[in-house]
Amino acid sequence: MKLGDFDFDLPERLIATRPVRPRSAARLLVAEGDTLRDLHVGDLPGLLGPGDRLVLNDTKVIPARLTGTRTRATGQGPVTAKVEVTLLEPRPGGRWSALVKPLRKLREGEAIRLSDRLSARVERIAEGQADLSFNLSGPDFDAALAEAGQMPLPPYIAALRPPDAQDLEDYQTVFARAAGAVAAPTASLHFDDALLARLAERGVAFSHVTLHVGAGTFLPVKVEDVTTHRMHAEWGEVTERAAAEINATRAAGGRVIPVGTTALRLIESAADETGQVHPWRGLTDIFIYPGHAFRVTDGLMTNFHLPKSTLLMLVSALMGTGRIRRIYAHAIGAGYRFFSYGDASLLLPERRNPKTPGRARA
C-alpha cells in the first residue's frame, strides 16, 4: 500500500477559506454504497431517523496562536524581538509544548511576554519544539488566552489569509464543551442549534465524546509504505454514559454514525473485538487505513480531506479505495468546497450485522 495510492489533484479554488452561512447550508455528498446524491447538510433529518445515533466530539478549540516579544540584555542595552507561539498540547505540571518562531534564537530560561496579563518561560527546547510554563493557570490562564490568542487555522487556510475575530465563532462547534483542542472537529462545524433540534424531533439520538484534536492531525505522511507510518497520539474520553448509549443502539440494530474522523477514531479505540464499546480515557494513536476491521462504525459524516493524508486513508478504509476515488472525483467535478471550512460527505457503506463487529473493506 503506497502513499501515491492516496494522491489526487485538487484545484486551489476549491479550498474553502470561509464557511458558508448558515452552517447547515453547506453541501452534502451522500455516498450510500455505490449511489451518490448531491444534497445539503440541512437535508440530514430526511436521511436519518429513529434508531440512528450520531456521535459528536465536544472538544473545544483554544485560541492557541499567540504573538509576543522576548527581551534579551546585550552589551548595548536590552534588545526586543517578536516571537510567534502556537500551542500544541498540554504537558504535566501545567506546561505546554509549542511551536515557536524563530526557535533557533530562543534560549532555555528565557521569558516571552504575550500580553499585559500573560507571559511564558522557556523550560526546554527539543525536537523542533519548546516546552513553555505560564505565569497563570486554570481559569485565569483560560481568560488571558482568550484575550490574547487567535484561532489556530489549518496551514492550508493560514497560507491564504490570516485568522481574524470571525474565526473565533466559525472555527468552534456549537456544542463545544471541553477545552483542549488546537484544531476543530470540522465535520461538526456544519451543525447549528436548529439542525440539532430537527434531528432530535426525527428521533435521532446523540452521544458526546471528547477527543482533543492536536496539530499532529496536519502532519504529512513521509513514508512511501503507509503501513509503516506512526500516528500522532491525542487525548480522548468515552464516558460510561456514552459507551452505554452506543452499545444500546447497536443491540437494537440501529446505526452508529460518528460525526468526524476524530469521533470515529475514538469509538474504534474504545471498542473491543466484539464491537462492545467500553468507558475509555487516555491517549489514542490508532491509525486506520484500508484493511481495518471496523468494530462499531456504521457510517461517517466528514469533510473532504487532503491528498496523501491519514484522514483520506481512513475514509478509504471505510468505503474502499476505489469507491473513495470515485466519490472525490465527483466532488471535484461538482465543485464541492474542500477541507476544514468546506462541504461535507455522508459515507454509508454496506450494513454489517449489528450484533457482530465490522469487516475490513477492500
C-alpha positions as CSV (number, residue, x, y, z in Angstrom):
1,M,0.0,0.0,0.0
2,K,1.8,3.1,-1.3
3,L,1.4,6.8,-0.5
4,G,0.8,7.5,-4.1
5,D,-2.4,5.4,-3.9
6,F,-4.0,8.3,-1.9
7,D,-3.0,11.2,-4.1
8,F,-5.3,13.4,-6.2
9,D,-5.2,16.8,-7.9
10,L,-7.2,19.5,-6.3
11,P,-7.7,22.9,-7.8
12,E,-6.8,25.6,-5.3
13,R,-10.1,27.4,-6.0
14,L,-11.9,24.5,-4.2
15,I,-10.1,25.1,-0.9
16,A,-12.6,26.9,1.4
17,T,-11.2,29.9,3.4
18,R,-14.6,30.8,5.0
19,P,-17.6,28.6,5.9
20,V,-21.0,29.1,4.3
21,R,-23.8,30.6,6.3
22,P,-25.9,29.3,7.8
23,R,-23.8,26.3,8.9
24,S,-26.3,23.8,7.7
25,A,-26.4,25.4,4.2
26,A,-23.1,23.5,3.3
27,R,-23.4,20.9,0.6
28,L,-23.6,17.3,1.5
29,L,-22.4,14.5,-0.8
30,V,-24.3,11.3,0.3
31,A,-22.5,8.1,-0.7
32,E,-24.6,5.1,0.1
33,G,-22.9,2.1,-1.3
34,D,-22.2,3.0,-4.9
35,T,-25.0,5.6,-5.1
36,L,-24.1,9.3,-5.0
37,R,-26.6,12.1,-4.2
38,D,-25.9,15.9,-4.1
39,L,-27.8,17.3,-1.1
40,H,-27.2,19.8,1.7
41,V,-26.4,19.3,5.4
42,G,-29.8,20.7,6.2
43,D,-31.3,17.5,4.5
44,L,-29.8,15.3,7.2
45,P,-33.2,14.9,9.0
46,G,-34.6,13.2,5.9
47,L,-31.6,10.8,5.8
48,L,-31.6,9.8,9.4
49,G,-34.3,8.8,11.8
50,P,-35.3,6.8,14.9
51,G,-32.7,4.2,15.8
52,D,-29.8,6.2,14.4
53,R,-27.2,7.7,16.7
54,L,-24.8,10.5,15.9
55,V,-21.6,10.5,17.9
56,L,-20.3,14.1,18.4
57,N,-16.9,15.3,19.5
58,D,-17.5,18.0,22.1
59,T,-13.8,19.2,22.3
60,K,-13.4,23.0,22.4
61,V,-10.7,24.7,20.4
62,I,-8.5,27.0,22.3
63,P,-7.1,30.3,20.7
64,A,-3.7,28.7,20.6
65,R,-1.9,31.1,18.3
66,L,-0.1,33.9,20.1
67,T,2.2,36.8,19.3
68,G,4.7,38.1,21.8
69,T,8.1,39.5,22.5
70,R,11.3,38.4,24.1
71,T,13.8,40.8,25.6
72,R,17.4,40.0,25.9
73,A,20.2,42.0,27.6
74,T,23.2,42.9,25.5
75,G,26.3,45.0,25.9
76,Q,24.4,47.8,24.1
77,G,21.3,47.5,26.2
78,P,18.1,45.4,26.0
79,V,17.0,44.1,22.6
80,T,13.4,43.1,22.0
81,A,12.3,40.7,19.2
82,K,9.0,39.4,18.0
83,V,8.0,35.8,18.7
84,E,5.2,33.7,17.3
85,V,3.8,30.9,19.5
86,T,1.4,28.1,18.6
87,L,0.4,25.9,21.5
88,L,0.4,22.2,20.6
89,E,-0.6,20.1,23.6
90,P,-0.6,20.3,27.4
91,R,2.3,18.7,29.4
92,P,2.4,17.6,33.0
93,G,2.7,20.3,35.6
94,G,0.7,22.9,33.6
95,R,3.3,23.2,30.8
96,W,2.5,23.3,27.1
97,S,4.5,22.1,24.1
98,A,4.6,24.8,21.4
99,L,5.9,25.7,18.1
100,V,7.9,28.9,18.5
101,K,9.3,31.1,15.7
102,P,12.1,31.8,15.4
103,L,13.0,28.8,17.5
104,R,16.8,28.9,16.7
105,K,17.1,32.2,18.5
106,L,15.3,31.1,21.6
107,R,17.1,30.1,24.8
108,E,16.0,27.9,27.7
109,G,15.1,30.0,30.7
110,E,14.1,33.0,28.5
111,A,10.8,34.8,29.2
112,I,8.2,35.6,26.5
113,R,5.7,38.4,27.1
114,L,2.4,37.6,25.3
115,S,0.1,40.2,26.7
116,D,-0.3,42.5,29.7
117,R,-1.6,39.5,31.7
118,L,0.1,36.5,30.1
119,S,3.8,35.6,29.9
120,A,5.7,32.3,29.4
121,R,9.1,30.9,30.4
122,V,11.0,28.6,28.0
123,E,11.7,25.4,30.0
124,R,13.0,23.1,27.4
125,I,13.9,23.1,23.6
126,A,14.0,19.8,21.8
127,E,12.9,18.2,18.5
128,G,11.8,21.5,16.9
129,Q,9.5,22.4,19.8
130,A,9.7,24.3,23.1
131,D,8.1,23.4,26.4
132,L,6.6,26.6,28.0
133,S,5.4,27.3,31.5
134,F,3.0,30.2,32.1
135,N,2.5,32.7,34.8
136,L,-1.2,31.9,35.1
137,S,-3.1,28.6,35.4
138,G,-6.7,27.4,35.5
139,P,-9.5,29.8,34.7
140,D,-7.0,32.8,34.8
141,F,-4.9,31.2,32.1
142,D,-8.1,30.4,30.0
143,A,-9.3,34.0,30.3
144,A,-5.9,35.5,29.4
145,L,-5.5,33.1,26.5
146,A,-9.0,34.1,25.2
147,E,-8.0,37.7,25.2
148,A,-4.5,37.3,23.6
149,G,-4.9,34.3,21.3
150,Q,-6.2,33.7,17.8
151,M,-7.7,30.6,16.4
152,P,-5.1,28.2,15.0
153,L,-6.3,27.9,11.5
154,P,-5.0,24.9,9.5
155,P,-1.9,25.6,7.4
156,Y,-3.8,25.5,4.1
157,I,-6.1,28.3,5.2
158,A,-3.5,30.3,7.0
159,A,-1.4,30.3,3.8
160,L,-4.3,32.1,2.0
161,R,-5.4,34.5,4.7
162,P,-4.6,35.4,8.4
163,P,-7.0,34.5,11.2
164,D,-9.4,37.1,12.4
165,A,-12.2,37.7,15.0
166,Q,-14.8,35.9,12.9
167,D,-12.8,32.6,13.2
168,L,-13.4,32.6,17.0
169,E,-17.0,31.7,16.2
170,D,-16.6,30.0,12.8
171,Y,-13.9,27.5,14.0
172,Q,-15.8,26.3,17.0
173,T,-18.7,23.8,17.2
174,V,-22.0,24.9,18.8
175,F,-21.7,22.1,21.3
176,A,-18.0,22.6,22.2
177,R,-17.5,22.0,26.0
178,A,-14.1,20.5,26.9
179,A,-11.3,23.0,26.2
180,G,-8.1,21.4,24.9
181,A,-8.1,21.1,21.1
182,V,-5.8,23.1,18.7
183,A,-7.8,22.0,15.7
184,A,-11.5,21.8,15.2
185,P,-13.5,18.6,14.6
186,T,-14.5,20.2,11.3
187,A,-17.4,18.0,10.2
188,S,-19.2,19.2,13.4
189,L,-18.9,22.8,12.3
190,H,-21.9,22.2,10.0
191,F,-24.4,21.8,12.9
192,D,-26.3,24.6,14.4
193,D,-28.9,24.5,17.1
194,A,-31.8,24.5,14.6
195,L,-30.5,21.4,12.8
196,L,-29.8,19.6,16.1
197,A,-33.4,20.3,17.1
198,R,-34.8,19.0,13.8
199,L,-32.7,15.8,14.1
200,A,-33.9,15.2,17.7
201,E,-37.5,15.7,16.5
202,R,-36.9,12.9,13.9
203,G,-35.8,10.6,16.7
204,V,-32.1,10.7,16.0
205,A,-30.1,10.2,19.2
206,F,-26.8,11.9,20.2
207,S,-23.8,10.8,22.2
208,H,-21.0,13.1,23.2
209,V,-17.4,12.0,23.4
210,T,-14.2,14.1,23.7
211,L,-11.0,13.9,21.6
212,H,-8.7,16.9,21.8
213,V,-7.5,17.3,18.2
214,G,-3.8,18.1,18.1
215,A,-1.7,19.8,15.5
216,G,-0.4,16.4,14.5
217,T,-3.6,15.9,12.5
218,F,-1.9,18.1,9.9
219,L,1.4,16.3,9.8
220,P,2.2,14.8,6.4
221,V,2.8,11.2,5.8
222,K,6.5,10.9,4.9
223,V,6.9,7.1,4.3
224,E,6.2,5.5,1.0
225,D,4.8,2.3,2.6
226,V,1.9,3.8,4.5
227,T,1.5,0.8,6.8
228,T,4.8,1.9,8.5
229,H,3.5,5.4,9.3
230,R,3.5,6.2,13.1
231,M,0.3,8.1,14.0
232,H,0.4,11.0,16.5
233,A,-1.3,10.5,19.8
234,E,-4.3,12.5,21.0
235,W,-6.2,12.5,24.4
236,G,-9.7,11.3,24.4
237,E,-12.5,10.1,26.6
238,V,-15.6,8.0,26.2
239,T,-17.8,8.2,29.3
240,E,-19.7,5.4,30.8
241,R,-22.9,7.0,29.6
242,A,-21.7,7.4,26.0
243,A,-20.5,3.8,25.9
244,A,-23.8,2.5,27.2
245,E,-25.8,4.6,24.7
246,I,-23.7,3.4,21.7
247,N,-24.0,-0.2,22.9
248,A,-27.8,0.1,23.3
249,T,-28.1,1.4,19.7
250,R,-26.0,-1.4,18.3
251,A,-28.0,-4.0,20.3
252,A,-31.3,-2.6,18.9
253,G,-29.9,-2.8,15.3
254,G,-29.5,1.0,14.9
255,R,-26.8,2.8,13.1
256,V,-23.8,4.4,14.9
257,I,-22.6,7.3,12.8
258,P,-19.7,9.4,14.2
259,V,-19.5,13.0,13.0
260,G,-15.9,13.5,12.0
261,T,-12.9,11.2,11.9
262,T,-11.9,12.2,15.4
263,A,-15.1,10.8,16.9
264,L,-14.7,7.7,14.7
265,R,-11.1,7.1,15.8
266,L,-12.1,7.4,19.5
267,I,-15.0,5.0,19.5
268,E,-13.0,2.5,17.5
269,S,-10.2,2.8,20.1
270,A,-12.8,2.2,22.9
271,A,-14.4,-0.9,21.3
272,D,-13.3,-4.5,21.9
273,E,-13.1,-7.2,19.3
274,T,-16.9,-8.0,19.7
275,G,-17.8,-4.4,18.9
276,Q,-18.7,-3.6,22.5
277,V,-17.7,0.0,23.5
278,H,-16.2,0.4,27.0
279,P,-15.7,3.6,29.0
280,W,-12.3,4.8,27.9
281,R,-9.9,7.6,28.8
282,G,-6.3,8.2,27.7
283,L,-4.1,8.7,24.6
284,T,-5.0,7.0,21.3
285,D,-2.7,6.7,18.3
286,I,-5.0,4.4,16.3
287,F,-4.1,4.5,12.6
288,I,-7.0,3.4,10.3
289,Y,-6.1,2.5,6.7
290,P,-7.6,0.1,4.2
291,G,-7.8,-3.4,5.7
292,H,-9.0,-2.1,9.1
293,A,-11.9,-4.1,10.5
294,F,-14.4,-1.6,11.9
295,R,-15.9,-2.7,15.2
296,V,-18.6,-0.2,15.8
297,T,-18.9,2.4,13.0
298,D,-21.8,2.1,10.5
299,G,-21.2,5.3,8.6
300,L,-19.4,8.6,8.8
301,M,-20.1,12.3,8.3
302,T,-16.9,14.0,7.4
303,N,-15.4,16.8,5.2
304,F,-13.2,16.3,2.2
305,H,-9.6,15.6,3.1
306,L,-6.1,16.4,1.9
307,P,-4.3,14.2,-0.7
308,K,-1.9,11.7,0.9
309,S,-3.4,12.3,4.4
310,T,-4.1,9.8,7.1
311,L,-7.7,11.0,7.0
312,L,-8.1,10.1,3.3
313,M,-6.7,6.7,4.2
314,L,-9.4,6.4,7.0
315,V,-12.3,7.1,4.6
316,S,-10.7,4.7,2.1
317,A,-10.8,2.1,4.8
318,L,-14.5,2.7,5.4
319,M,-15.7,2.9,1.8
320,G,-13.0,1.1,-0.2
321,T,-10.2,2.8,-2.1
322,G,-11.8,2.6,-5.5
323,R,-15.1,4.0,-4.2
324,I,-13.4,6.9,-2.5
325,R,-11.6,7.8,-5.7
326,R,-15.0,8.0,-7.4
327,I,-16.5,10.0,-4.6
328,Y,-13.7,12.5,-4.7
329,A,-13.7,12.8,-8.5
330,H,-17.4,13.5,-8.3
331,A,-16.9,16.1,-5.6
332,I,-14.2,17.9,-7.6
333,G,-16.2,17.8,-10.8
334,A,-19.3,19.2,-9.0
335,G,-17.4,22.0,-7.3
336,Y,-17.6,20.9,-3.7
337,R,-15.6,23.0,-1.3
338,F,-12.7,21.1,0.4
339,F,-11.0,20.9,3.9
340,S,-11.9,22.5,7.2
341,Y,-14.3,25.2,6.1
342,G,-15.6,23.2,3.2
343,D,-18.6,21.0,2.4
344,A,-19.4,17.6,3.9
345,S,-20.0,14.0,2.9
346,L,-22.1,11.3,4.5
347,L,-20.4,8.0,3.9
348,L,-22.6,4.9,4.3
349,P,-21.0,1.6,3.4
350,E,-22.9,-1.7,3.3
351,R,-24.5,-2.5,6.6
352,R,-22.8,-5.1,8.8
353,N,-24.7,-7.4,11.1
354,P,-25.4,-5.1,14.1
355,K,-24.6,-7.9,16.6
356,T,-21.1,-8.5,15.2
357,P,-18.1,-6.3,14.6
358,G,-17.5,-4.9,11.1
359,R,-15.4,-6.4,8.3
360,A,-12.4,-4.9,6.6
361,R,-13.3,-3.2,3.3
362,A,-11.2,-3.6,0.3
